[in-house]
């Protein structure tokens, strides 16, 4: 009886060991068949405890190293983007799965990572990560984002001069009005129109006219400030919104543009062209504005006033700067 019982216990133990080994091999087979990185690391020491075949083929064997030494580039300590702090709750127990996306610093490829804290076979807390390559998806997303950004730029950009078009000018200027109103500042609008532009097209050709528009636009863009909104709003007509700018400051900026245009020589096939412009300015003190701000209506009023001043500059001989003297033009 005793010997038989002992034999049964031994046989049972052997079967249990075989079952355990078989289960381990089955799990190992499953993990190594995945088209994804699977690794386990100690949450305290960062020692790599396991990596599947996919990971070993891409990043090399564990060889007693830490996760940041094997999986990332140039790391001699824990990564600043390590998610270990997200994997435990306030009591220091596993908090569930954390999913994130990351571009690996060694191979440059994108991965969706599923991280989780679990208890290892010896009872310690470890981090298991399953990282699936999503580079193709990210590249497609980037291509779509680039296409969308290009479409938005094209929708908001004058094709010839690469300045804002009229649509973008109104949309962006309305935002500027709100900012200036909140800050209690002055705001100026400058309109300018190229003088005798039709003669350029008639005397030379439309290609020469386009060259003038491109050159004048680039010169104007180099003169205005980064916070200013410059746009081509018509054929040879341009507008600038100048936040935090009083009438005198606007006049100085317009005068710099006027002088710059006058002195600028534009090389075209068969010769050189110089082109002048007439400027009109209107200004408003939004600090004094009471009631609900209507930026669209106010912008249209200021543009109308600046246009009147610009026409006065035309009538007065062109190539000059005129100020609107109506109610909105007074500072």
Protein Blocks (a to p, Z undefined) as FASTA:
>chain_A
ZZmmmmmmmmmmmmmmmmmmmmmmmmmmmmmmpgcddddddfklopafbdcfklmmmnop
fklpafklmmpghiabdcfkbcklmmpcfkopaebjcddddddfklopacdddddddddf
kopacdddddddfklmmmmmmmmmmmmmmmmmmmmpcfklopacfklmmmmmmmmmmmmm
mnopacdddddddehklmmmmmmmmklmmmmmmmmmmmmmmmmcfkbccddfbfklccdd
dehiafklmmmmmmmmmmmmmmpccddehiacddddddddddddfklpgcjddfklmmmm
mmmmmmmmmmmmmmnngaiadddfbfklpZZ
